[in-house]
Amino acid sequence: MSSTEQQRQRARVKHARRWVVKIGSSLLTADGRGIDHAAIARWSSQIATLHQRGCQVVLVSSGAVAEGCSRLGFAERPHSIHELQAAAAVGQMGLIQAYETALKRHDLHAALVLLTHEDLSDRRRYLNARSTLRTLLDLGVVPVINENDTVATDEIRFGDNDTLAALVTNLIEADVLVLLTDRDGLHVADPRIDPDAPVLSYADANDPKLDAMAGHGAGGLGRGGMVTKLAAARLAARSGAATLIANGRAEDVLLKVLGDSQPGTLLGAALEPLDARKRWIVGQLKIKGRLVLDDGAVKVLREAGRSLLAVGVVESSGEYLRGDVVLCVDSRGSDVAKGLINYPSSEAGRILGLSSDEIESRLGYVEEPELIHRDNMVLI
């Protein structure tokens, strides 16, 4: 990306009004020794300054399970889902108390918001969550968001708070996503292998060269790592938000984001913001079905931005209903698009390869001439 584009991206972040800030477990819990109240106090002071400058901040906070493990005396993060849920229930209490106490010193209120994937996959609940968060922000409240680990199961969980933070960024149409970690940013090589690897200052979030830089794995108390942060940045970028990965222990790290010398790694978003409906589609992690497209359909979608017709689909898999989110892939299995399907799988399978004017003769009716309308589709 050109230096001009980099300057434009940095200027957008510098003047961002609505922020999502995610803080990882290793920062919040003093490497597993319980909540670091002094660190929360420092971030809360910075958030208060951001509020004074007209910014709105949503916190996505890890640490509930780690804090619960500390309180319950667990030597390491348990594997049993019920023990994890119990730890989350215990740890959530201390976590929100710490934020409320720290923010109250600056005349700010905290609001605890617990989400599951089901809250964001159901359109009505998604809109309710968005309205609630926007209302809290307009009231000057700092929402503290976490995954509802007490009730979430492996089948419906986000997987890590980096992903949750990116989805919240899309949900509230934030300008910037800040991922605070215990590293200085994204290094050009895994620093555990090459300790002298420098930090990457800037890149396009979708640059494929970043994958090799992200490395693997996470700490014992967390589920993330640079891999999930890169994935989160790419998800946020689809709705036009830039992502900054920075060291949460650095002095006044959030305030430095507003300065001329921004810390960490900035991953820019080349795409313009999507409309609200497409933001929701982008955020869907639970795909109900899969369509394999022929090369002609792939070209029409990518180059002409048209709707997907049945004539361009060669295979359908999965069980889905009208309105469910399905994934479109090319003949090699590479992702092409996500969209809301107009026909259930029982009927879509019967009209594959047919032109639109042949649908009625096969099904006895026509719901829509397209399998997926372009207004209900997002290219990947």
C-alpha positions, 0 to 999 in steps of 0.5 A: 500500500502506498505511503499516501494510503498509509497516511490516510489510514493513520489520519482516520485512526487519529481522528476516530470517534468510536473505538473498540478496545480489546484487552487480553488475559495476560494483561488483565490478570498479571500473567495469571496471578489475579486481576491487575487493578493498577493496570485497569486503573491506568486504562480507565484513566486513558479512557476518561481522557478519550471521553473528554476528547469526544470519543466513545469507547467499548471495551472487550475484556478477556480475563473472566475465566483467568480470574476465576481460575485464580480465585478457585486455585486452578493451576492451569486453565481447565479443559472441562466445559463445566469447569470453564463455565464455573470459572467464568461465573466466579471471575466475571464478578471480580472483573466488572467490579474492577472496571466499575471501581476504576471508571467511577473515579473519573465519573464514568459508569461501566455496563456489563454486556455478555454476548454469545454467538447466537446473539449476533447470528439472529438478526433481531437479537443483533439489532437489539444488541446494536441499539443497546450498545449505541444507547449506552455510548450516547449516555456516556457509559463504557460498555464492558463486553465479554463472551458469555462463557457461563452459558456458551458451548463449544458449538456456539462460542466465538472462539476468542475475544479477538474475534468477538471484538471484531464482530463488535466493531462491525456491530456498532460501526466503530472507526478503529479496533485496538487490540492490546496485547503483551507484545509491541505489535506484529513482528516481521517474524515470530519473536519466539524464534527470532528475538531480534525480529522488528515490529511491522509498523504498517500493512494492509490487513489483507496482505497475504504476507502477514500470515507467515508473520503471525506465528502460532499459539497463545499463552496458557491462560488465553485462547488468542495469539497473533493468528487470531488478531490478524483474522480479527483485523481482516474481519474488521477491515471488511466493514472499513475499520482499521486495527491497531495491535499494540502493547497494553503495558506501554505508557498512555498507549491509548492516548498515543493512538491519537498522536502523530507517532502511533504505537504498534502495528496498524493494519489498514482497511482498504475497503469502504464501510459496508451497510448495516445489513452486510455488516451482519452477514460478514459477522456470521461465523456459523454457516448453514450451507455451502454452494460450489460455483462454476468459473463463470458465476465466480467471475460475474460476482467478483467483476460485475457485482451481480446476484447469484443465479441458480444456473451458476451453481454446480453443487449444494451441501448442508441443510439450510432454510430460506434466509440462512447464511450460506458460503459460496466457494469456487471449484477449488474450494476457495471462499468467494462470498457469503449471502442470504439464500432465497430457497431452502436446501431441499429446493435449491438442490433441485434448481441448480444449473437452471436458468431463472425462467426454468425455476417455476416449471421445476418447483411449481413457483418462483420465490425469487429469480436469484438464489442470492440477491447481490444486496444480501451478499458480501464478497470475501 
